[in-house]
């Protein structure tokens, strides 16, 4: 999870129950497609760009959530590149990363920070 600045505005996306464990959903937040993932049966949520720079498609939210050497990651559904959910860094090509967003669960609602 990415930490937000103290005066950050939080936007409700959906109820945590609306996201099945180890899956993602896509939401339009401030004009950007954001992929939001719920990891495990917990309320751990991560938010990264939905844009896959390798396939040039907005598909990351359909990726496969997993773990690589202790790093929580998602594999793109097209060419299978893996992205660190906390940092957006591609685990298969260190020159590539995607944007991350601050995410949290408050009162059973998934929220994303906006500027």
C-alpha positions as CSV (number, residue, x, y, z in Angstrom):
1,X,0.0,0.0,0.0
2,X,1.2,3.5,-0.9
3,X,1.1,6.2,1.8
4,X,-0.7,9.4,0.9
5,X,0.1,12.9,2.1
6,X,-1.8,14.1,5.2
7,X,-4.2,16.5,3.3
8,X,-5.0,14.0,0.6
9,X,-8.6,13.6,-0.6
10,X,-9.9,10.1,-0.6
11,X,-12.4,8.8,-3.1
12,X,-14.7,5.8,-2.4
13,X,-14.4,3.2,-5.1
14,X,-16.5,0.2,-3.9
15,X,-17.1,-2.0,-0.9
16,X,-14.2,-4.3,0.0
17,X,-16.6,-7.2,-0.4
18,X,-17.1,-6.3,-4.0
19,X,-13.5,-7.4,-4.8
20,X,-13.0,-11.2,-4.5
21,X,-9.7,-12.1,-2.7
22,X,-6.7,-12.2,-5.0
23,X,-8.5,-10.4,-7.9
24,X,-8.6,-6.8,-9.2
25,X,-11.1,-4.3,-10.5
26,X,-10.8,-1.2,-12.6
27,X,-12.0,2.3,-11.7
28,X,-11.8,5.7,-13.3
29,X,-10.2,8.0,-10.8
30,X,-9.6,11.6,-11.7
31,X,-9.6,10.6,-15.4
32,X,-7.1,7.8,-14.9
33,X,-7.8,4.0,-15.2
34,X,-6.7,2.5,-11.9
35,X,-6.4,-1.2,-11.2
36,X,-7.3,-2.0,-7.6
37,X,-6.3,-5.4,-6.1
38,X,-7.4,-7.1,-2.9
39,X,-4.7,-9.5,-1.7
40,X,-5.7,-12.6,0.2
41,X,-8.7,-12.7,2.5
42,X,-7.6,-9.6,4.3
43,X,-8.3,-5.9,3.6
44,X,-4.9,-5.4,2.0
45,X,-5.5,-3.3,-1.1
46,X,-3.1,-2.0,-3.8
47,X,-3.7,0.4,-6.6
48,X,-1.6,0.7,-9.8
49,X,-2.2,2.0,-13.3
50,X,-4.4,-0.2,-15.4
51,X,-2.2,0.4,-18.4
52,X,0.2,-2.3,-19.5
53,X,3.1,-0.7,-21.3
54,X,4.1,-3.9,-23.0
55,X,0.8,-4.7,-24.7
56,X,-0.3,-1.0,-24.8
57,X,-3.7,-2.0,-23.4
58,X,-5.7,-1.2,-20.3
59,X,-5.7,-4.7,-18.8
60,X,-3.7,-4.9,-15.6
61,X,-6.8,-5.2,-13.5
62,X,-7.4,-8.6,-15.1
63,X,-4.0,-9.9,-14.2
64,X,-3.0,-12.7,-11.9
65,X,-2.1,-11.8,-8.3
66,X,0.7,-13.7,-6.7
67,X,4.1,-13.6,-5.0
68,X,7.6,-13.6,-6.2
69,X,10.3,-14.0,-3.6
70,X,8.1,-12.3,-1.0
71,X,7.0,-9.4,-3.3
72,X,3.3,-9.1,-3.9
73,X,2.8,-8.8,-7.6
74,X,0.4,-9.0,-10.5
75,X,1.2,-10.7,-13.9
76,X,-0.2,-8.9,-16.9
77,X,-2.8,-11.0,-18.7
78,X,-1.4,-10.4,-22.1
79,X,2.4,-11.0,-22.1
80,X,2.7,-12.0,-18.5
81,X,5.2,-9.3,-17.3
82,X,5.1,-9.1,-13.5
83,X,4.6,-5.8,-11.6
84,X,5.3,-5.1,-7.9
85,X,1.9,-4.0,-6.5
86,X,3.6,-1.8,-3.9
87,X,5.9,0.1,-6.2
88,X,4.8,-0.5,-9.8
89,X,8.2,-1.7,-10.8
90,X,8.3,-4.4,-13.5
91,X,10.0,-7.5,-12.0
92,X,11.0,-8.7,-15.5
93,X,12.4,-5.5,-16.9
94,X,13.9,-3.0,-14.5
95,X,13.7,-0.2,-17.0
96,X,9.8,-0.2,-16.8
97,X,7.4,0.8,-14.1
98,X,3.8,1.9,-13.9
99,X,2.2,4.4,-11.6
100,X,1.0,3.5,-8.1
101,X,-1.8,5.1,-6.1
102,X,-2.4,5.3,-2.4
103,X,-5.2,2.9,-1.4
104,X,-6.9,2.0,1.8
105,X,-10.0,0.4,3.3
106,X,-12.1,2.6,5.6
107,X,-15.4,1.4,7.1
108,X,-15.4,-1.5,4.6
109,X,-15.0,0.9,1.6
110,X,-12.0,0.8,-0.7
111,X,-10.6,4.3,-1.2
112,X,-8.1,5.8,-3.6
113,X,-6.2,9.0,-2.8
114,X,-6.5,11.9,-5.3
115,X,-4.6,15.1,-5.4
